[in-house]
Amino acid sequence: MTPRLGSFSILCALLAVLAGSHLAPAASVEEVALMNRADRQKILVEGARKEGKVSWYTTLIVDQVVRPVKEAFEKEYPFIQVEYFRGNTERIVQKMIAEYQAKRYEADLIDGTVSPTMVRRAGLLQRFSSPLFAEYPAELKDAQGFWGATNLYFFATGYNTRMVKPNEIPKTYEDLLNPRWKGQMMWSTSRGSGAPMFVGTILNTMGNEAGKAYLQKLKQQNVAKTSASNRQVLDLTIAGEYPLALQMFNHHAYISKAVGAPVDWIAHEPATATINNIGLGKYASHPHAAMLLIDFILSERGQRVYQQSNYLPAHPKVPAKQVDLKPGGGRFKRAFYINPDQQYDKGNDWTEYFENLFMK
C-alpha cells in the first residue's frame, strides 16, 4: 500500500520536482544587462523570444530613422516587435519617470543627447555591457556603462552662397569678428543646441580667460537672437534674412544644399559636437530584447541604417552618407565632444553666461 504523505512531505516532493526541472528564476534586468559570457547571444535570443517586444522612447525623427531601424531589426529578429514613442527630451523623460514611479515599466530604452542622463540622475537607468563597446573610442561611450553613442551632431556656420563671396567665407572663430559681419549673423538661444553650446565650446577650448575675452568681442558683433530652432534659423539664412547662421547642424545645411538651396557650411575648429546616446531602463520589462536592440544599433550594420537615413553614425568605421560631414572626411579634422553629463551639468552655466552677456 502506498504510504500517505503529509502536507510537508508533499511540499518537499514538489520542490524536488521543480529543482530537477528546467525552470529557473528569471534573470534580473541587471543580470541581463551586464551579462558577459560565451553564450550571451544565445541567452539574449532565447529570452527575447519569450518577451516578444521591446519599447523604445526616442527623440529621433520617426520617418527618417526610427522606422528604418525598426524594420531592419525586426528583419533580423522577426520574433521581436519594436514599439516606440517619439517626443522631445522633456516629454519622453517626464513620461518615463512618471510611469516608473507608478510602477508601470513601459520604457525599455530611452535615447537623446541628455535624456538618458536625466533618467539616470533620477536613479532609473541601468548600467549595461555590450561587446560592441570595444569598437568605440572613450568619448563615445560612458565609462560606467550607462550609455552608448548612436549618432553625432556637428555644428558649423551656415551661410547664404548668394550673399557671401568665396573669399569672404569666415573660416575660423576669429574671422567671425570681422567688421564685415557686424549685424549680419543670427543664432538660436536654444539651451541644448544653440548659442549656449557655442559658449561652452569657446570656454572649454580657448580656456576660461581667453574664451571670455573672445566672447566679449563677439558681443560687439550684434548677433541677432531668436528662440526659433536651428533649422528655422538656417531657413531664414537661406531666405536671405542674414548672410550667416551660427551654430547650425552641418547636415541640415547639406540636406538643403542637396535640393538646390543657396546654402553651404563651414566648420570652425574645433567644431562643437554633441552625442545622441541610448540607455537602458532600470526596470525594463523586456531586457533581453532591449539588449539585442542596443547591440544592433551600436553595430556596424545598425549604424549603416543611420547612415542611409542621413544621420551621422557614431561608429568610427561607418562614415556619414556625405563623408565630409564627419571629422576627417575632408572639410574639418577636429571636434570638441560635449558628452551628455557635461551638457547636463554645465548647460545651465553656459546658458546663464550667454544670457548675461548677450541678452542684456
C-alpha positions as CSV (number, residue, x, y, z in Angstrom):
1,M,0.0,0.0,0.0
2,T,1.3,3.5,-0.9
3,P,2.1,5.5,2.2
4,R,0.2,8.7,2.7
5,L,2.2,11.9,2.5
6,G,1.7,14.7,4.9
7,S,1.5,18.3,3.6
8,F,5.1,19.0,4.5
9,S,6.2,15.9,2.6
10,I,4.1,16.8,-0.4
11,L,5.7,20.3,-0.4
12,C,9.2,18.8,-0.3
13,A,8.3,16.5,-3.1
14,L,7.0,19.4,-5.2
15,L,10.2,21.4,-4.6
16,A,12.3,18.5,-5.6
17,V,10.4,18.2,-8.9
18,L,10.8,21.9,-9.5
19,A,14.5,21.8,-8.7
20,G,15.0,19.0,-11.1
21,S,13.1,20.7,-13.9
22,H,14.5,23.3,-16.3
23,L,12.6,26.1,-14.6
24,A,14.9,28.7,-13.1
25,P,14.3,32.1,-11.6
26,A,14.0,34.9,-14.1
27,A,17.2,36.9,-14.5
28,S,17.1,40.4,-13.2
29,V,17.5,43.4,-15.5
30,E,20.9,44.0,-14.1
31,E,22.0,40.4,-14.7
32,V,20.8,40.5,-18.3
33,A,22.4,44.0,-18.9
34,L,25.8,43.1,-17.5
35,M,26.0,39.5,-18.9
36,N,29.5,38.7,-20.1
37,R,29.7,35.1,-21.1
38,A,30.3,33.0,-24.2
39,D,26.7,32.1,-24.7
40,R,25.4,35.7,-24.2
41,Q,23.9,36.0,-27.6
42,K,22.0,32.6,-27.3
43,I,20.6,33.6,-23.9
44,L,19.5,37.0,-25.2
45,V,17.8,35.5,-28.2
46,E,16.0,32.8,-26.0
47,G,14.9,35.5,-23.5
48,A,13.7,37.8,-26.3
49,R,11.6,35.1,-27.9
50,K,9.6,34.9,-24.7
51,E,9.4,38.7,-24.3
52,G,8.3,39.2,-27.9
53,K,8.7,43.0,-28.0
54,V,10.8,46.0,-26.9
55,S,9.8,49.6,-26.1
56,W,12.0,52.5,-27.3
57,Y,11.4,56.1,-26.2
58,T,13.2,58.3,-28.7
59,T,13.9,61.9,-29.7
60,L,14.8,60.8,-33.3
61,I,12.7,61.5,-36.3
62,V,10.4,58.6,-36.9
63,D,10.1,58.5,-40.7
64,Q,13.7,59.4,-41.2
65,V,15.4,56.8,-39.0
66,V,13.2,55.2,-36.3
67,R,11.1,53.2,-38.7
68,P,14.1,52.1,-40.8
69,V,15.9,50.8,-37.6
70,K,12.7,49.1,-36.6
71,E,12.3,47.4,-39.9
72,A,16.0,46.3,-40.1
73,F,16.0,45.0,-36.6
74,E,12.7,43.1,-37.0
75,K,14.0,41.5,-40.2
76,E,16.9,40.2,-38.2
77,Y,14.8,39.2,-35.2
78,P,11.3,38.6,-36.6
79,F,10.0,37.3,-33.2
80,I,10.6,40.8,-31.6
81,Q,8.2,43.7,-32.3
82,V,9.8,47.2,-31.8
83,E,7.3,49.7,-30.2
84,Y,8.3,53.3,-30.0
85,F,7.2,56.6,-28.5
86,R,8.7,59.8,-30.0
87,G,8.9,63.1,-28.3
88,N,11.3,65.9,-27.3
89,T,13.7,65.4,-24.4
90,E,11.3,66.9,-21.8
91,R,8.4,64.8,-23.0
92,I,10.0,61.4,-23.0
93,V,11.9,61.9,-19.7
94,Q,8.7,63.1,-17.9
95,K,6.7,60.2,-19.4
96,M,9.3,57.6,-18.5
97,I,9.8,58.9,-14.9
98,A,6.1,59.2,-14.2
99,E,5.4,55.7,-15.5
100,Y,8.3,54.2,-13.5
101,Q,7.2,56.0,-10.3
102,A,3.7,54.4,-10.9
103,K,5.4,51.0,-11.3
104,R,4.4,50.9,-15.0
105,Y,7.7,49.9,-16.6
106,E,6.7,50.6,-20.2
107,A,10.0,52.1,-21.4
108,D,12.9,49.6,-22.0
109,L,15.2,52.1,-23.8
110,I,15.5,55.9,-24.0
111,D,17.7,58.0,-26.2
112,G,18.6,61.6,-26.7
113,T,21.6,63.9,-26.1
114,V,20.7,64.3,-22.4
115,S,17.5,62.2,-21.9
116,P,19.4,59.1,-20.6
117,T,21.4,61.3,-18.2
118,M,18.3,62.9,-16.8
119,V,16.7,59.5,-16.2
120,R,20.0,58.3,-14.7
121,R,20.0,61.2,-12.2
122,A,16.5,60.1,-11.2
123,G,18.0,56.7,-10.4
124,L,16.1,54.9,-13.1
125,L,18.8,53.9,-15.6
126,Q,20.7,50.6,-15.6
127,R,24.3,50.1,-16.4
128,F,24.9,47.7,-19.3
129,S,27.7,45.9,-21.1
130,S,27.9,45.3,-24.8
131,P,30.7,43.7,-26.8
132,L,30.2,46.5,-29.3
133,F,31.6,49.0,-26.8
134,A,35.1,47.7,-27.7
135,E,34.7,49.3,-31.2
136,Y,34.1,52.8,-29.9
137,P,36.5,55.4,-28.6
138,A,36.3,56.6,-24.9
139,E,34.4,59.8,-25.8
140,L,31.6,57.9,-27.4
141,K,30.6,55.6,-24.5
142,D,30.0,56.1,-20.8
143,A,32.9,54.9,-18.7
144,Q,30.4,53.4,-16.2
145,G,28.3,51.8,-19.0
146,F,25.2,53.9,-18.7
147,W,25.0,54.9,-22.4
148,G,26.4,54.3,-25.8
149,A,26.5,56.7,-28.7
150,T,24.0,56.2,-31.6
151,N,24.7,59.2,-33.7
152,L,26.5,62.5,-33.7
153,Y,25.7,66.1,-34.3
154,F,28.4,68.6,-35.6
155,F,27.8,72.3,-35.5
156,A,29.1,74.8,-38.1
157,T,28.3,78.2,-39.6
158,G,25.8,78.1,-42.4
159,Y,26.0,80.8,-45.0
160,N,23.9,82.0,-47.9
161,T,26.0,81.4,-51.0
162,R,24.3,84.3,-52.9
163,M,25.3,86.8,-50.1
164,V,28.7,85.6,-49.1
165,K,31.5,85.6,-51.7
166,P,34.0,82.7,-51.7
167,N,36.8,85.0,-50.5
168,E,34.6,86.2,-47.6
169,I,33.7,82.9,-46.0
170,P,34.7,83.0,-42.3
171,K,37.0,80.0,-41.8
172,T,37.8,80.5,-38.1
173,Y,36.2,81.7,-35.0
174,E,38.4,84.8,-35.3
175,D,37.0,85.5,-38.7
176,L,33.6,85.9,-37.1
177,L,34.9,89.1,-35.5
178,N,35.5,90.8,-38.9
179,P,33.5,94.1,-39.0
180,R,32.0,92.8,-42.3
181,W,29.8,90.5,-40.2
182,K,28.5,93.0,-37.6
183,G,24.7,92.8,-37.5
184,Q,24.9,90.1,-40.3
185,M,24.7,86.9,-38.1
186,M,22.0,85.1,-36.3
187,W,21.8,82.2,-33.9
188,S,19.3,80.4,-31.7
189,T,19.1,80.8,-28.0
190,S,18.2,77.1,-27.5
191,R,19.9,75.7,-24.4
192,G,20.6,72.3,-26.0
193,S,21.8,73.2,-29.4
194,G,22.1,76.9,-29.8
195,A,24.3,79.8,-28.6
196,P,24.9,78.4,-25.1
197,M,26.6,75.3,-26.6
198,F,28.8,77.7,-28.7
199,V,29.7,79.4,-25.4
200,G,30.6,76.1,-23.9
201,T,32.9,75.2,-26.7
202,I,34.7,78.5,-26.7
203,L,35.3,78.4,-22.9
204,N,36.5,74.8,-23.0
205,T,38.7,75.0,-26.0
206,M,40.2,78.5,-25.6
207,G,40.4,78.4,-21.8
208,N,38.2,80.5,-19.4
209,E,40.1,83.8,-19.6
210,A,40.8,83.8,-23.4
211,G,37.3,82.4,-24.1
212,K,35.6,85.2,-22.2
213,A,37.7,87.7,-23.9
214,Y,36.7,86.3,-27.3
215,L,33.0,86.2,-26.4
216,Q,33.2,89.9,-25.2
217,K,34.4,90.8,-28.7
218,L,31.8,88.6,-30.4
219,K,29.1,90.5,-28.4
220,Q,30.1,93.7,-30.2
221,Q,29.1,92.0,-33.5
222,N,25.4,92.3,-32.5
223,V,24.5,88.8,-33.4
224,A,20.7,88.5,-33.9
225,K,19.0,86.2,-31.5
226,T,15.8,84.1,-31.7
227,S,14.1,81.3,-29.8
228,A,13.5,79.5,-33.1
229,S,15.1,76.2,-33.7
230,N,18.5,75.9,-35.5
231,R,16.6,74.6,-38.5
232,Q,14.4,77.7,-38.7
233,V,17.4,80.0,-38.3
234,L,19.1,78.2,-41.2
235,D,15.9,78.6,-43.2
236,L,16.0,82.3,-42.6
237,T,19.5,82.5,-43.8
238,I,18.5,80.6,-47.0
239,A,15.7,83.1,-47.4
240,G,18.3,85.9,-47.3
241,E,17.4,87.4,-43.9
242,Y,21.0,87.1,-42.7
243,P,24.2,86.0,-44.6
244,L,25.4,83.8,-41.7
245,A,23.7,81.4,-39.3
246,L,25.9,80.4,-36.3
247,Q,25.8,77.1,-34.6
248,M,23.9,75.2,-37.2
249,F,23.8,71.4,-37.7
250,N,26.1,70.9,-40.7
251,H,23.9,68.0,-42.0
252,H,20.9,70.4,-42.2
253,A,22.9,72.7,-44.5
254,Y,24.0,69.7,-46.6
255,I,20.4,68.4,-47.0
256,S,19.2,71.9,-48.1
257,K,22.1,72.4,-50.4
258,A,21.4,69.0,-52.0
259,V,18.0,70.1,-53.1
260,G,19.2,73.3,-54.6
261,A,19.1,75.9,-51.8
262,P,21.7,78.6,-51.8
263,V,23.5,77.5,-48.7
264,D,26.7,75.8,-47.6
265,W,28.5,75.4,-44.3
266,I,32.0,75.9,-42.8
267,A,33.3,74.3,-39.6
268,H,35.3,76.4,-37.2
269,E,37.8,74.0,-35.5
270,P,37.3,72.5,-33.1
271,A,33.7,72.2,-34.1
272,T,31.1,71.7,-31.4
273,A,29.8,68.1,-31.3
274,T,27.1,66.6,-29.2
275,I,26.3,62.9,-28.8
276,N,22.9,61.2,-29.2
277,N,23.0,58.2,-26.9
278,I,20.9,55.3,-25.7
279,G,20.3,53.9,-22.2
280,L,18.5,51.0,-20.6
281,G,15.7,51.5,-18.1
282,K,16.4,50.1,-14.6
283,Y,13.2,48.2,-14.6
284,A,13.0,47.3,-18.3
285,S,10.2,44.8,-18.9
286,H,11.9,43.3,-21.9
287,P,15.7,43.4,-21.0
288,H,16.8,40.6,-23.4
289,A,15.1,42.2,-26.4
290,A,16.4,45.6,-25.3
291,M,20.0,44.4,-25.2
292,L,19.6,42.9,-28.6
293,L,18.4,46.2,-29.9
294,I,21.2,48.1,-28.2
295,D,23.7,45.7,-29.8
296,F,22.1,46.1,-33.2
297,I,22.1,49.9,-33.0
298,L,25.8,50.0,-31.9
299,S,26.9,47.5,-34.6
300,E,28.2,48.5,-38.0
301,R,25.1,47.0,-39.7
302,G,22.8,49.1,-37.4
303,Q,24.9,52.2,-37.9
304,R,24.6,51.9,-41.6
305,V,20.8,52.3,-41.2
306,Y,21.5,55.6,-39.5
307,Q,23.9,56.4,-42.4
308,Q,21.4,55.7,-45.1
309,S,18.8,57.8,-43.1
310,N,21.1,60.9,-43.4
311,Y,22.0,60.8,-39.7
312,L,25.7,60.9,-38.8
313,P,26.7,57.4,-37.4
314,A,28.7,57.3,-34.2
315,H,30.6,54.2,-35.1
316,P,34.2,55.2,-36.1
317,K,34.2,52.8,-39.1
318,V,30.9,54.0,-40.6
319,P,31.2,57.3,-42.5
320,A,28.4,59.7,-43.0
321,K,26.4,59.3,-46.2
322,Q,28.1,62.6,-47.2
323,V,31.6,61.7,-46.0
324,D,32.8,65.3,-45.2
325,L,30.1,65.8,-42.6
326,K,32.2,63.9,-40.0
327,P,35.8,64.8,-38.9
328,G,38.4,63.5,-41.2
329,G,36.1,63.4,-44.2
330,G,37.8,66.3,-45.9
331,R,36.3,69.5,-44.5
332,F,37.4,69.5,-40.9
333,K,39.5,67.4,-38.6
334,R,38.8,68.4,-35.0
335,A,35.7,68.4,-32.9
336,F,35.0,69.2,-29.3
337,Y,32.7,66.5,-28.0
338,I,30.3,67.7,-25.3
339,N,29.4,64.5,-23.5
340,P,25.9,64.0,-22.0
341,D,27.0,64.6,-18.4
342,Q,28.9,67.8,-19.3
343,Q,25.9,69.0,-21.3
344,Y,23.6,68.4,-18.4
345,D,25.8,69.7,-15.7
346,K,27.2,72.7,-17.5
347,G,24.3,73.6,-19.7
348,N,22.7,76.0,-17.1
349,D,26.1,77.7,-16.5
350,W,26.6,78.3,-20.2
351,T,23.0,79.5,-20.7
352,E,23.4,81.9,-17.8
353,Y,26.7,83.3,-19.1
354,F,25.2,83.7,-22.6
355,E,22.1,85.5,-21.3
356,N,24.1,87.8,-19.0
357,L,26.5,88.7,-21.8
358,F,24.4,88.7,-25.0
359,M,20.8,89.3,-23.8
360,K,21.3,92.4,-21.6
